[in-house]
């Protein structure tokens, strides 16, 4: 439950109780032991009254001694004295009555209610101003930016690892915020805007907060989608209010996360009611042109879709600098793991380097999740610390999925999966330059994985030759080749392998120009298919039907060549395949230590063949 909702509920309860107490107090003050006027005269004649107070319409007083019922004070409404004398002669009991007035009701109910309402309204407005949430309909145009003061950020560059180049770029921004005179003494100026570009989970938001923490300035954070509401003009008003807040808090940092929700290219929506988004973007462009960079306001933004941003946002004078926050390399992954491993209890032999080698392509968020999963696995088995085996299990869980212990394969399927996975491993161990096999398992995982083979890259690769790609395809087809050699038939277990192999072969033909007959031509661009610009998601063919046929034939020929290579390896080394498959059926999981004898046998056979 939100804090504001909790406050409203508790305030309502307290206000109702307070009003009831005030009303009860009011009634007590107005009705202290009421008696009739005739009783008052009787007590007066008997000498039981000690003192009285005569008011305009009633008399209040106290008794000399408490009455038998315990009363010590009384109140009696006054009656005309002449009438009282006449009534007393005839022993008539009489009393005065004061009718309830509207003023009495107002004082007892309306005034307290109005006072509590005004207090609630004041507190809620103050709460909205502090949190930047807006204070109702009248403040709908206010910015929803969350304001973090210097002491609230608590993030520095020490908490960010694996993105050293991006940190160096942003240190200039920190230096300008700390000492603007030093950076402007030669006539230079800090960039008006810095755009952090990179895949999801690479630490863009963390970097922005680290800049604010290092500079010791307020940090105004808002998401791009929070500018747009159902009311026309609200987005532009919130942009204006955001920059006004920043000017009052300067020096400070404005951070807009998911900028693509706000800054998508104008005209990309087609015909429709999207003028509101364009107005918001126009206002942002106007504000970026209008604010003075020497005032100490720096605009940071983050996006993982820079290709759909409006070109006017990216021109010089607005987002002057674009900083790439990419997925970390092996060294960066090890640095990120060291940061997160400080938070868990580790066994002494845990080394981040082997873990980093097993996680190519992982982002910072993926690595944080990996450490958490390993800690949970260790906790689940009741261990005192996290071991390297827990990290291996966490990687398998993230990459391949959860173990399906309830999925029981029949003997034939189990045997087929064992030969399939051993076929992958055999081809990988036989081909030079392939990544070493780290683990083989026939325990089902995830949605459709009946088994898996994990390879550990020795280094991060950024370029691959045709021979290396063909070897990678042969490893992927090793399982299918093994099934063909051993059982004489093919199964559906290689469906995912075929998809990957076909993708590699088509890229070799259409993007990498690796087929001599088709020339050094790119027939397909690496165009993202998720763009919302009209036509951007449609891949229009820019070649003839004859060329398309040649492409299909070339892809088929490359895949056939890779399969023939895998088939030759499996056929030649079937003895190793049989031994490995039988051991895998027996143990269900093979690790590097279990595979050493097979590697030695393969290396010896290679030596004899040479």
ABEGO torsion letter per residue (X at the ends): XBAAAAAAAAAAAAAAAAAAAAAAAAAAAABBGBBBAAAAAAAAAAGABABBBBBAABBBBBBABBBAAGBABBBBBBBBAAAAAAAAAAGBBBBBBBBBBAAAAAAAAAAAAAAAAAAAAAAAAAAAAAAGAEAEAAAAABBABBBBBAAAAGBBAAABBGBAAAAAAAAAAAAAAABAAAAAAAGBBBBABBBBBEBBGAGAAAAAAAAAAAAGBBBBBBBAAAABBABBGAAAAAAAAAAAAAAAAOBBBBBBBGAAAAABBBGAAEBEBAAAAAAAAAAAAAAAAABBAAAGBBBBBBBABAAABBAAAABBGBBABBBBBBBBBAAAAAAAAAAAAAABBBBAABBAAAAAAAABGBBAAAAAAAAAAAAAAAAAAGBABBBAAAAAAAAAAAAAEBBBAABBBBAAAAAAAAAAAAAAAAAAAABBGBBBBABBBABBBEAABABBBBBBBABBBABBBAAAAAAAAAAAAAAAAAAAAAAGBBBAAAAAAAAAAAAAAAAAAAAAGABAAAEBBBABBBBBAABABBGAABBBBABBAAAAAAAAAAAAAAAAAAAAAAAAAAAAAAAAAAAAAAAAAAAGBBBAAAAAAAAAAAAAAAAAAX
